[in-house]
Amino acid sequence: MTNVGTRLPATIDDVEVAGKRVLLRVDFNVPMRDGRIVDDRRIRVALPTIKALSKRGARVLVCTHLGRPKHGPEAAFSTRPLAAHLALLLDAEVGFAADVVGGEAEALSHKLRDGEVGMLENVRFEAGETANSGELAGKLARLADIYCDDAFGAAHRAHASTEGVAHRIPAVAGYLMARELDVLGGVFANPARPVVGVIGGAKISTKLGVITNLLDKVDILWIGGAMACTFYRALGETTGTSLVEADQIAVAGPLFHEAQRHRADLRLPVDLVVAASAEKGAPTRVVSWHEIPDDMMVVDVGPETVRQMSATCYGAGTVIWNGPLGIYEIDDFAVGTRKLAEAIARSDAMSVIGGGDLAAAVETAGVADKIGHISTGGGATLEFMEGKTLPGVAVLRGDS
């Protein structure tokens, strides 16, 4: 792959941080409901970096985005609840600035003492963030002596807080970022074989680059989720009321046949779980892939497919999985995803699970601690798997 290779950026262990102000970019874009954090996984995984910096006497100024505010500051997207939760996890006070680069942020950056932690307001409240404004990047840089990026989940974005600021002050990676790059880079550069890839999810259009890139990287490539239906249509089969990307049918057909000229053995589910609607409690039945009823939709992979997928994973040296195999949000339609997660957990393979929805599904299945690596990235992990250069990584390595 061309994005990371074997060269890793410097980390916090390579710089002196005692008495220094460290602007720490994290990805605390956690799900919220009524002002409360639903899942704090993204906060917990950053704790090793925060604690290490604090223990070594750094003055840590945490910066993150939350959601997609469209018109400047919005109370629903304030990071104040994140600061409060971080304080609970650290069992220490976490200062808070109600702006990003204004008077409160400047005051907080100078008020912090060695080992103390503070947090800025949502960086996306600044219009210049997503535009990678040089002015905003410069103001962020003036808040600190060192920049540390631990937000792999945002590394595919060239934003002011993920790329621009790193050009202006010394920049290093945090522990989470370093581990993501080390594990993902190693898996693609020198994997234990055979390598089994599993790509799920709803749309081929969002995974096309990944599938194409993996055809020459893995030995067996399974396609699951609703995107399999687009492949079925390309092969001339009917798919009932299942989700199908009509504009991708012409892409799926040639891709399926082209796979025969590549390393990977591309496989589709051989049986499927179907229902009349994607609703909890809807009656289901298992059908062959070429017998999908006209009035039903695919909601999960079937038991024989899970058995075959599991068998290939048991014999694998490496398993790479991105995207659920069914409508995992509904328990009745999450059986395939859960069973495969359990099988991978029992295997001896080095397993790497893509971020986002699948990470949540694997944790719900209760086997997260038996997976080799669960990526914290969603779009970043996908773009890495496509072989793309991640701006937030390139700048840490001095490539941009």
LUMPAZA-551569 format. One record per residue (C-alpha): residue number from 0; x, y, z. Coordinates in pm, whole numbers, always signed. Example, Ala and Ser with C-alpha at 12.3 -4.5 7.8 and 13.67 -1.06 7.14 Angstrom:
2
<atom i="0" east="+1230" north="-450" up="+780"/>
<atom i="1" east="+1367" north="-106" up="+714"/>
// end
This chain:
400
<atom i="0" east="+0" north="+0" up="+0"/>
<atom i="1" east="+112" north="+354" up="-59"/>
<atom i="2" east="-38" north="+537" up="+233"/>
<atom i="3" east="+169" north="+447" up="+537"/>
<atom i="4" east="+415" north="+178" up="+449"/>
<atom i="5" east="+655" north="+87" up="+728"/>
<atom i="6" east="+762" north="+438" up="+833"/>
<atom i="7" east="+583" north="+560" up="+1143"/>
<atom i="8" east="+575" north="+918" up="+1272"/>
<atom i="9" east="+745" north="+1032" up="+1591"/>
<atom i="10" east="+533" north="+992" up="+1904"/>
<atom i="11" east="+505" north="+1164" up="+2240"/>
<atom i="12" east="+783" north="+933" up="+2362"/>
<atom i="13" east="+1025" north="+1107" up="+2124"/>
<atom i="14" east="+983" north="+1460" up="+2261"/>
<atom i="15" east="+1027" north="+1635" up="+2593"/>
<atom i="16" east="+688" north="+1750" up="+2717"/>
<atom i="17" east="+752" north="+1853" up="+3078"/>
<atom i="18" east="+632" north="+2208" up="+3129"/>
<atom i="19" east="+520" north="+2229" up="+2766"/>
<atom i="20" east="+171" north="+2313" up="+2645"/>
<atom i="21" east="+51" north="+2022" up="+2430"/>
<atom i="22" east="-245" north="+2068" up="+2196"/>
<atom i="23" east="-389" north="+1716" up="+2185"/>
<atom i="24" east="-627" north="+1648" up="+1896"/>
<atom i="25" east="-854" north="+1356" up="+1983"/>
<atom i="26" east="-1164" north="+1207" up="+1827"/>
<atom i="27" east="-1429" north="+1237" up="+2097"/>
<atom i="28" east="-1710" north="+1240" up="+1841"/>
<atom i="29" east="-1921" north="+1014" up="+2062"/>
<atom i="30" east="-2292" north="+940" up="+2024"/>
<atom i="31" east="-2505" north="+1167" up="+2241"/>
<atom i="32" east="-2868" north="+1150" up="+2349"/>
<atom i="33" east="-3039" north="+1429" up="+2542"/>
<atom i="34" east="-2702" north="+1574" up="+2637"/>
<atom i="35" east="-2571" north="+1242" up="+2768"/>
<atom i="36" east="-2293" north="+1024" up="+2627"/>
<atom i="37" east="-2433" north="+695" up="+2494"/>
<atom i="38" east="-2099" north="+524" up="+2431"/>
<atom i="39" east="-1768" north="+661" up="+2567"/>
<atom i="40" east="-1539" north="+417" up="+2383"/>
<atom i="41" east="-1369" north="+693" up="+2184"/>
<atom i="42" east="-1287" north="+879" up="+2504"/>
<atom i="43" east="-1156" north="+573" up="+2687"/>
<atom i="44" east="-915" north="+472" up="+2410"/>
<atom i="45" east="-743" north="+812" up="+2430"/>
<atom i="46" east="-680" north="+786" up="+2806"/>
<atom i="47" east="-334" north="+624" up="+2776"/>
<atom i="48" east="-202" north="+921" up="+2579"/>
<atom i="49" east="-363" north="+1178" up="+2808"/>
<atom i="50" east="-239" north="+1004" up="+3122"/>
<atom i="51" east="+113" north="+965" up="+2984"/>
<atom i="52" east="+136" north="+1331" up="+2891"/>
<atom i="53" east="-1" north="+1438" up="+3228"/>
<atom i="54" east="+233" north="+1207" up="+3421"/>
<atom i="55" east="+531" north="+1351" up="+3234"/>
<atom i="56" east="+434" north="+1705" up="+3331"/>
<atom i="57" east="+275" north="+1827" up="+3010"/>
<atom i="58" east="+2" north="+2091" up="+3016"/>
<atom i="59" east="-259" north="+1913" up="+2805"/>
<atom i="60" east="-512" north="+2109" up="+2602"/>
<atom i="61" east="-762" north="+1866" up="+2448"/>
<atom i="62" east="-924" north="+1954" up="+2116"/>
<atom i="63" east="-1201" north="+1761" up="+1939"/>
<atom i="64" east="-1500" north="+1795" up="+1711"/>
<atom i="65" east="-1847" north="+1669" up="+1797"/>
<atom i="66" east="-2118" north="+1615" up="+1539"/>
<atom i="67" east="-2173" north="+1839" up="+1238"/>
<atom i="68" east="-2278" north="+2186" up="+1357"/>
<atom i="69" east="-2378" north="+2388" up="+1053"/>
<atom i="70" east="-2421" north="+2741" up="+1182"/>
<atom i="71" east="-2148" north="+2802" up="+1435"/>
<atom i="72" east="-2196" north="+2726" up="+1806"/>
<atom i="73" east="-2491" north="+2499" up="+1887"/>
<atom i="74" east="-2563" north="+2393" up="+2245"/>
<atom i="75" east="-2641" north="+2037" up="+2136"/>
<atom i="76" east="-2285" north="+1996" up="+2009"/>
<atom i="77" east="-2096" north="+2156" up="+2297"/>
<atom i="78" east="-1799" north="+1960" up="+2425"/>
<atom i="79" east="-1865" north="+2068" up="+2786"/>
<atom i="80" east="-2025" north="+1728" up="+2871"/>
<atom i="81" east="-1716" north="+1558" up="+2725"/>
<atom i="82" east="-1490" north="+1757" up="+2953"/>
<atom i="83" east="-1701" north="+1658" up="+3253"/>
<atom i="84" east="-1690" north="+1291" up="+3155"/>
<atom i="85" east="-1316" north="+1302" up="+3093"/>
<atom i="86" east="-1272" north="+1445" up="+3442"/>
<atom i="87" east="-1458" north="+1146" up="+3586"/>
<atom i="88" east="-1242" north="+901" up="+3393"/>
<atom i="89" east="-921" north="+1074" up="+3497"/>
<atom i="90" east="-1043" north="+1139" up="+3851"/>
<atom i="91" east="-903" north="+1488" up="+3811"/>
<atom i="92" east="-1025" north="+1835" up="+3728"/>
<atom i="93" east="-1049" north="+1917" up="+3357"/>
<atom i="94" east="-1064" north="+2287" up="+3278"/>
<atom i="95" east="-1296" north="+2403" up="+3001"/>
<atom i="96" east="-1283" north="+2693" up="+2757"/>
<atom i="97" east="-1617" north="+2798" up="+2610"/>
<atom i="98" east="-1446" north="+2893" up="+2284"/>
<atom i="99" east="-1185" north="+2744" up="+2053"/>
<atom i="100" east="-923" north="+3012" up="+1994"/>
<atom i="101" east="-1074" north="+3312" up="+2173"/>
<atom i="102" east="-1004" north="+3473" up="+2508"/>
<atom i="103" east="-1112" north="+3176" up="+2719"/>
<atom i="104" east="-900" north="+2933" up="+2518"/>
<atom i="105" east="-595" north="+3157" up="+2550"/>
<atom i="106" east="-654" north="+3201" up="+2921"/>
<atom i="107" east="-689" north="+2827" up="+2974"/>
<atom i="108" east="-373" north="+2749" up="+2778"/>
<atom i="109" east="-174" north="+2980" up="+3007"/>
<atom i="110" east="-355" north="+2883" up="+3326"/>
<atom i="111" east="-279" north="+2511" up="+3303"/>
<atom i="112" east="+4" north="+2387" up="+3522"/>
<atom i="113" east="+230" north="+2087" up="+3475"/>
<atom i="114" east="+24" north="+1769" up="+3456"/>
<atom i="115" east="-310" north="+1947" up="+3427"/>
<atom i="116" east="-570" north="+1889" up="+3154"/>
<atom i="117" east="-813" north="+2128" up="+2987"/>
<atom i="118" east="-1051" north="+2107" up="+2694"/>
<atom i="119" east="-1153" north="+2350" up="+2421"/>
<atom i="120" east="-1505" north="+2396" up="+2288"/>
<atom i="121" east="-1604" north="+2207" up="+1972"/>
<atom i="122" east="-1347" north="+2295" up="+1706"/>
<atom i="123" east="-1615" north="+2274" up="+1436"/>
<atom i="124" east="-1784" north="+2576" up="+1586"/>
<atom i="125" east="-1513" north="+2760" up="+1393"/>
<atom i="126" east="-1602" north="+2796" up="+1024"/>
<atom i="127" east="-1235" north="+2774" up="+931"/>
<atom i="128" east="-1194" north="+2421" up="+1071"/>
<atom i="129" east="-1327" north="+2215" up="+782"/>
<atom i="130" east="-1187" north="+2468" up="+531"/>
<atom i="131" east="-840" north="+2413" up="+682"/>
<atom i="132" east="-809" north="+2786" up="+735"/>
<atom i="133" east="-452" north="+2903" up="+776"/>
<atom i="134" east="-571" north="+3172" up="+1013"/>
<atom i="135" east="-744" north="+2922" up="+1241"/>
<atom i="136" east="-447" north="+2682" up="+1225"/>
<atom i="137" east="-221" north="+2966" up="+1329"/>
<atom i="138" east="-441" north="+3059" up="+1624"/>
<atom i="139" east="-452" north="+2696" up="+1738"/>
<atom i="140" east="-74" north="+2676" up="+1713"/>
<atom i="141" east="-36" north="+2980" up="+1938"/>
<atom i="142" east="-217" north="+2794" up="+2215"/>
<atom i="143" east="+59" north="+2533" up="+2248"/>
<atom i="144" east="+425" north="+2444" up="+2213"/>
<atom i="145" east="+369" north="+2093" up="+2074"/>
<atom i="146" east="+90" north="+1939" up="+1869"/>
<atom i="147" east="-7" north="+1577" up="+1930"/>
<atom i="148" east="-253" north="+1398" up="+1704"/>
<atom i="149" east="-432" north="+1101" up="+1857"/>
<atom i="150" east="-740" north="+1128" up="+1635"/>
<atom i="151" east="-698" north="+851" up="+1379"/>
<atom i="152" east="-1072" north="+867" up="+1316"/>
<atom i="153" east="-1026" north="+1217" up="+1172"/>
<atom i="154" east="-693" north="+1157" up="+997"/>
<atom i="155" east="-857" north="+1139" up="+654"/>
<atom i="156" east="-967" north="+1502" up="+686"/>
<atom i="157" east="-734" north="+1790" up="+597"/>
<atom i="158" east="-880" north="+2026" up="+856"/>
<atom i="159" east="-719" north="+2305" up="+1052"/>
<atom i="160" east="-695" north="+2095" up="+1371"/>
<atom i="161" east="-588" north="+1773" up="+1199"/>
<atom i="162" east="-348" north="+1898" up="+933"/>
<atom i="163" east="-301" north="+2274" up="+922"/>
<atom i="164" east="-178" north="+2324" up="+1277"/>
<atom i="165" east="+80" north="+2045" up="+1240"/>
<atom i="166" east="+273" north="+2259" up="+992"/>
<atom i="167" east="+319" north="+2535" up="+1249"/>
<atom i="168" east="+453" north="+2372" up="+1565"/>
<atom i="169" east="+639" north="+2044" up="+1634"/>
<atom i="170" east="+394" north="+1759" up="+1568"/>
<atom i="171" east="+391" north="+1401" up="+1697"/>
<atom i="172" east="+149" north="+1110" up="+1721"/>
<atom i="173" east="-26" north="+989" up="+2033"/>
<atom i="174" east="-32" north="+625" up="+2138"/>
<atom i="175" east="-367" north="+551" up="+1974"/>
<atom i="176" east="-263" north="+700" up="+1640"/>
<atom i="177" east="+69" north="+515" up="+1653"/>
<atom i="178" east="-97" north="+181" up="+1726"/>
<atom i="179" east="-348" north="+223" up="+1444"/>
<atom i="180" east="-71" north="+294" up="+1195"/>
<atom i="181" east="+152" north="+18" up="+1327"/>
<atom i="182" east="-117" north="-251" up="+1321"/>
<atom i="183" east="-291" north="-151" up="+998"/>
<atom i="184" east="+37" north="-86" up="+822"/>
<atom i="185" east="+175" north="-423" up="+929"/>
<atom i="186" east="-137" north="-611" up="+829"/>
<atom i="187" east="-119" north="-481" up="+474"/>
<atom i="188" east="+259" north="-471" up="+435"/>
<atom i="189" east="+347" north="-816" up="+569"/>
<atom i="190" east="+40" north="-1016" up="+679"/>
<atom i="191" east="+35" north="-1372" up="+803"/>
<atom i="192" east="-129" north="-1576" up="+527"/>
<atom i="193" east="-376" north="-1681" up="+417"/>
<atom i="194" east="-556" north="-1347" up="+451"/>
<atom i="195" east="-936" north="-1344" up="+465"/>
<atom i="196" east="-1121" north="-1019" up="+403"/>
<atom i="197" east="-1486" north="-963" up="+491"/>
<atom i="198" east="-1657" north="-650" up="+360"/>
<atom i="199" east="-2013" north="-579" up="+470"/>
<atom i="200" east="-2244" north="-282" up="+479"/>
<atom i="201" east="-2522" north="-145" up="+266"/>
<atom i="202" east="-2363" north="+24" up="-33"/>
<atom i="203" east="-2103" north="-79" up="-285"/>
<atom i="204" east="-2046" north="+286" up="-370"/>
<atom i="205" east="-1888" north="+350" up="-29"/>
<atom i="206" east="-1675" north="+34" up="-35"/>
<atom i="207" east="-1582" north="+7" up="-402"/>
<atom i="208" east="-1230" north="+138" up="-348"/>
<atom i="209" east="-1175" north="-103" up="-58"/>
<atom i="210" east="-1299" north="-404" up="-252"/>
<atom i="211" east="-1086" north="-317" up="-554"/>
<atom i="212" east="-773" north="-267" up="-343"/>
<atom i="213" east="-824" north="-587" up="-142"/>
<atom i="214" east="-854" north="-804" up="-452"/>
<atom i="215" east="-474" north="-804" up="-475"/>
<atom i="216" east="-411" north="-804" up="-99"/>
<atom i="217" east="-619" north="-1091" up="+40"/>
<atom i="218" east="-662" north="-1456" up="-51"/>
<atom i="219" east="-1037" north="-1484" up="+13"/>
<atom i="220" east="-1272" north="-1186" up="+1"/>
<atom i="221" east="-1627" north="-1227" up="+132"/>
<atom i="222" east="-1899" north="-975" up="+48"/>
<atom i="223" east="-2186" north="-942" up="+295"/>
<atom i="224" east="-2456" north="-697" up="+391"/>
<atom i="225" east="-2703" north="-541" up="+151"/>
<atom i="226" east="-2426" north="-471" up="-99"/>
<atom i="227" east="-2430" north="-842" up="-186"/>
<atom i="228" east="-2773" north="-785" up="-340"/>
<atom i="229" east="-2627" north="-545" up="-595"/>
<atom i="230" east="-2387" north="-821" up="-697"/>
<atom i="231" east="-2676" north="-1068" up="-725"/>
<atom i="232" east="-2862" north="-830" up="-955"/>
<atom i="233" east="-2548" north="-796" up="-1167"/>
<atom i="234" east="-2546" north="-1176" up="-1197"/>
<atom i="235" east="-2906" north="-1174" up="-1321"/>
<atom i="236" east="-3082" north="-1275" up="-1000"/>
<atom i="237" east="-3387" north="-1107" up="-845"/>
<atom i="238" east="-3355" north="-959" up="-497"/>
<atom i="239" east="-3713" north="-888" up="-393"/>
<atom i="240" east="-3751" north="-562" up="-202"/>
<atom i="241" east="-3390" north="-563" up="-82"/>
<atom i="242" east="-3178" north="-250" up="-87"/>
<atom i="243" east="-2996" north="-235" up="-420"/>
<atom i="244" east="-2785" north="+44" up="-568"/>
<atom i="245" east="-2924" north="+44" up="-919"/>
<atom i="246" east="-2650" north="+270" up="-1051"/>
<atom i="247" east="-2385" north="+28" up="-922"/>
<atom i="248" east="-2515" north="-286" up="-1093"/>
<atom i="249" east="-2310" north="-210" up="-1403"/>
<atom i="250" east="-2005" north="-176" up="-1178"/>
<atom i="251" east="-2064" north="-490" up="-970"/>
<atom i="252" east="-2084" north="-727" up="-1268"/>
<atom i="253" east="-1747" north="-647" up="-1422"/>
<atom i="254" east="-1588" north="-630" up="-1076"/>
<atom i="255" east="-1709" north="-978" up="-991"/>
<atom i="256" east="-1572" north="-1125" up="-1313"/>
<atom i="257" east="-1251" north="-920" up="-1301"/>
<atom i="258" east="-1178" north="-1068" up="-958"/>
<atom i="259" east="-1086" north="-1393" up="-1131"/>
<atom i="260" east="-772" north="-1224" up="-1264"/>
<atom i="261" east="-663" north="-1112" up="-918"/>
<atom i="262" east="-527" north="-1287" up="-611"/>
<atom i="263" east="-850" north="-1293" up="-414"/>
<atom i="264" east="-1123" north="-1555" up="-438"/>
<atom i="265" east="-1431" north="-1328" up="-429"/>
<atom i="266" east="-1726" north="-1496" up="-258"/>
<atom i="267" east="-2089" north="-1400" up="-203"/>
<atom i="268" east="-2330" north="-1534" up="+62"/>
<atom i="269" east="-2483" north="-1867" up="-41"/>
<atom i="270" east="-2790" north="-1833" up="+179"/>
<atom i="271" east="-2972" north="-1540" up="+332"/>
<atom i="272" east="-3221" north="-1443" up="+599"/>
<atom i="273" east="-3521" north="-1261" up="+451"/>
<atom i="274" east="-3817" north="-1075" up="+602"/>
<atom i="275" east="-4117" north="-881" up="+474"/>
<atom i="276" east="-3988" north="-567" up="+645"/>
<atom i="277" east="-3681" north="-439" up="+830"/>
<atom i="278" east="-3870" north="-416" up="+1157"/>
<atom i="279" east="-3812" north="-578" up="+1494"/>
<atom i="280" east="-4021" north="-892" up="+1532"/>
<atom i="281" east="-4081" north="-940" up="+1159"/>
<atom i="282" east="-4100" north="-1314" up="+1074"/>
<atom i="283" east="-3791" north="-1441" up="+894"/>
<atom i="284" east="-3686" north="-1741" up="+691"/>
<atom i="285" east="-3369" north="-1867" up="+528"/>
<atom i="286" east="-3348" north="-1893" up="+150"/>
<atom i="287" east="-3086" north="-1970" up="-112"/>
<atom i="288" east="-2918" north="-1669" up="-275"/>
<atom i="289" east="-3103" north="-1736" up="-603"/>
<atom i="290" east="-3445" north="-1783" up="-440"/>
<atom i="291" east="-3512" north="-1446" up="-276"/>
<atom i="292" east="-3893" north="-1394" up="-274"/>
<atom i="293" east="-4029" north="-1098" up="-468"/>
<atom i="294" east="-4211" north="-960" up="-162"/>
<atom i="295" east="-3925" north="-998" up="+90"/>
<atom i="296" east="-3590" north="-834" up="+161"/>
<atom i="297" east="-3250" north="-958" up="+270"/>
<atom i="298" east="-3182" north="-868" up="+635"/>
<atom i="299" east="-2888" north="-1095" up="+722"/>
<atom i="300" east="-2663" north="-1371" up="+591"/>
<atom i="301" east="-2778" north="-1727" up="+645"/>
<atom i="302" east="-2634" north="-2002" up="+868"/>
<atom i="303" east="-2452" north="-2187" up="+588"/>
<atom i="304" east="-2280" north="-1866" up="+483"/>
<atom i="305" east="-2174" north="-1804" up="+843"/>
<atom i="306" east="-2042" north="-2161" up="+860"/>
<atom i="307" east="-1838" north="-2116" up="+543"/>
<atom i="308" east="-1710" north="-1772" up="+648"/>
<atom i="309" east="-1614" north="-1906" up="+989"/>
<atom i="310" east="-1430" north="-2202" up="+836"/>
<atom i="311" east="-1214" north="-1972" up="+623"/>
<atom i="312" east="-1139" north="-1757" up="+928"/>
<atom i="313" east="-1037" north="-2061" up="+1135"/>
<atom i="314" east="-780" north="-2144" up="+869"/>
<atom i="315" east="-658" north="-1787" up="+821"/>
<atom i="316" east="-339" north="-1620" up="+936"/>
<atom i="317" east="-503" north="-1278" up="+917"/>
<atom i="318" east="-867" north="-1166" up="+908"/>
<atom i="319" east="-967" north="-814" up="+803"/>
<atom i="320" east="-1333" north="-724" up="+851"/>
<atom i="321" east="-1516" north="-401" up="+776"/>
<atom i="322" east="-1893" north="-358" up="+786"/>
<atom i="323" east="-2176" north="-566" up="+941"/>
<atom i="324" east="-2332" north="-860" up="+757"/>
<atom i="325" east="-2693" north="-765" up="+825"/>
<atom i="326" east="-2910" north="-498" up="+985"/>
<atom i="327" east="-2717" north="-529" up="+1310"/>
<atom i="328" east="-2917" north="-258" up="+1491"/>
<atom i="329" east="-3207" north="-507" up="+1512"/>
<atom i="330" east="-3110" north="-805" up="+1724"/>
<atom i="331" east="-3301" north="-1057" up="+1511"/>
<atom i="332" east="-3101" north="-949" up="+1206"/>
<atom i="333" east="-2763" north="-934" up="+1379"/>
<atom i="334" east="-2713" north="-1310" up="+1416"/>
<atom i="335" east="-2472" north="-1342" up="+1123"/>
<atom i="336" east="-2256" north="-1054" up="+1239"/>
<atom i="337" east="-2252" north="-1184" up="+1596"/>
<atom i="338" east="-2175" north="-1545" up="+1499"/>
<atom i="339" east="-1888" north="-1444" up="+1271"/>
<atom i="340" east="-1746" north="-1219" up="+1544"/>
<atom i="341" east="-1755" north="-1514" up="+1784"/>
<atom i="342" east="-1583" north="-1738" up="+1528"/>
<atom i="343" east="-1307" north="-1485" up="+1463"/>
<atom i="344" east="-1258" north="-1447" up="+1839"/>
<atom i="345" east="-1205" north="-1824" up="+1864"/>
<atom i="346" east="-963" north="-1839" up="+1571"/>
<atom i="347" east="-584" north="-1811" up="+1591"/>
<atom i="348" east="-577" north="-1546" up="+1319"/>
<atom i="349" east="-455" north="-1192" up="+1370"/>
<atom i="350" east="-787" north="-1012" up="+1345"/>
<atom i="351" east="-845" north="-649" up="+1251"/>
<atom i="352" east="-1194" north="-507" up="+1274"/>
<atom i="353" east="-1288" north="-184" up="+1097"/>
<atom i="354" east="-1433" north="+101" up="+1301"/>
<atom i="355" east="-1777" north="+257" up="+1318"/>
<atom i="356" east="-2084" north="+34" up="+1323"/>
<atom i="357" east="-1890" north="-292" up="+1326"/>
<atom i="358" east="-1686" north="-192" up="+1631"/>
<atom i="359" east="-2010" north="-136" up="+1821"/>
<atom i="360" east="-2152" north="-467" up="+1698"/>
<atom i="361" east="-1845" north="-662" up="+1806"/>
<atom i="362" east="-1851" north="-504" up="+2151"/>
<atom i="363" east="-2222" north="-587" up="+2182"/>
<atom i="364" east="-2137" north="-948" up="+2094"/>
<atom i="365" east="-1908" north="-955" up="+2397"/>
<atom i="366" east="-1591" north="-1059" up="+2214"/>
<atom i="367" east="-1414" north="-725" up="+2169"/>
<atom i="368" east="-1137" north="-828" up="+2411"/>
<atom i="369" east="-1059" north="-1132" up="+2194"/>
<atom i="370" east="-1011" north="-935" up="+1871"/>
<atom i="371" east="-654" north="-846" up="+1777"/>
<atom i="372" east="-729" north="-486" up="+1688"/>
<atom i="373" east="-1050" north="-285" up="+1666"/>
<atom i="374" east="-986" north="+30" up="+1466"/>
<atom i="375" east="-1118" north="+358" up="+1600"/>
<atom i="376" east="-1158" north="+499" up="+1251"/>
<atom i="377" east="-1465" north="+491" up="+1031"/>
<atom i="378" east="-1391" north="+681" up="+713"/>
<atom i="379" east="-1020" north="+690" up="+799"/>
<atom i="380" east="-1001" north="+312" up="+820"/>
<atom i="381" east="-1186" north="+277" up="+491"/>
<atom i="382" east="-954" north="+518" up="+313"/>
<atom i="383" east="-652" north="+343" up="+461"/>
<atom i="384" east="-787" north="+13" up="+328"/>
<atom i="385" east="-831" north="+175" up="-11"/>
<atom i="386" east="-463" north="+264" up="-14"/>
<atom i="387" east="-520" north="+638" up="+7"/>
<atom i="388" east="-290" north="+885" up="+176"/>
<atom i="389" east="-439" north="+1022" up="+498"/>
<atom i="390" east="-361" north="+1395" up="+532"/>
<atom i="391" east="-342" north="+1379" up="+910"/>
<atom i="392" east="-82" north="+1104" up="+886"/>
<atom i="393" east="+120" north="+1251" up="+600"/>
<atom i="394" east="+180" north="+1575" up="+790"/>
<atom i="395" east="+305" north="+1387" up="+1097"/>
<atom i="396" east="+555" north="+1203" up="+878"/>
<atom i="397" east="+662" north="+1522" up="+705"/>
<atom i="398" east="+526" north="+1411" up="+368"/>
<atom i="399" east="+314" north="+1721" up="+312"/>
// end
